[in-house]
Amino acid sequence: MLINPPNLLTGARILAIPAMIGAFYIPGDFGKWATCAIFTIAAITDYLDGYLARSLSMQSPLGRMLDPIADKLLIGAAILMLEPRDPVLYFVQRLRDEAHRFAIGTHRAKRAKALGANPPDEIPGIGPARKRALLKHFGSAKAVSRAGKEDLEAVQGISANMAQAIYDFFHERQD
């Protein structure tokens, strides 16, 4: 779908660039602060379009292409307009640094959570003791997933019903 809220927000961010440049040439401090406000609103829409695209499953090839282009155009225009020692430039740089810090922190947290995820953790009725017994007996979660019902029953603390539940958990997933 080409026209969806995330793509419209990205398009609005591209259209905000001429408005930002026009505001910059308004005489006095008002023009600089108006430019900063437009840039800040555009940064917020950058966050929102990505959030909406992921949460509402509205990702599209057009959006994947336009989003980084809009970001580069907006940042490039802002940096080219500001004087080297302008306080607004320092504010934009701090805003950028904070956005990067947040994005990197979120990415690291997601990656750490994904690395720590273990399929036996998701099986209903499997607690730490049974999980330890399974991993000790089979050596890895992948080996547990490949085990047959009889092999699972051979693990100490795993009943026939629990072995069936474990077997079903891994084999229903693969279907």
Secondary structure by P-SEA (a helix, b strand, c coil): ccccaaaaaaaaaaaaaaaaaaaaacccaaaaaaaaaaaaaaaaaaaaaaaaaaaaccccaaaaaaaaaaaaaaaaaaaaacccccaaaaaaaaaaaaaaaaaaaaaaaaaaaaaacccccccccccaaaaaaaaaacccaaaaaaccaaaaaacccccaaaaaaaaaaaaaaac
